[in-house]
Amino acid sequence: MFINAVDELFPDFKEQITMQMGTIKEEKLFALYLMKAGFNNTQISYLTGTSTVNVWRWKNKYLATLENK
C-alpha cells in the first residue's frame, strides 16, 4: 500500500532506481522508498529492522549514483 502511494506520486522512481543501481533487494528498495517519502535514517532503520549505519550507506550510495548519472 505504501509503495503504491509512492509509485502514484513518483511513477518513474522504481524504474530510475533499477536502471541506475541494477538488481536491488526488496529491503533496500523499501528503504529507498521511505527515503523518497521523507523518512529520516532512524525511522527507516526502525521500519526495516536494519542498522542506521546500513541506512546511511544505502542513502549515500543512492545519492552518489544519482550524481554520477
Secondary structure, DSSP 8 states (H G I E B T S, - for coil): -HHHHHHHHSTTHHHHHHHHH-S--HHHHHHHHHHHTT--HHHHHHHHTS-HHHHHHHHHHHHHHHHH-
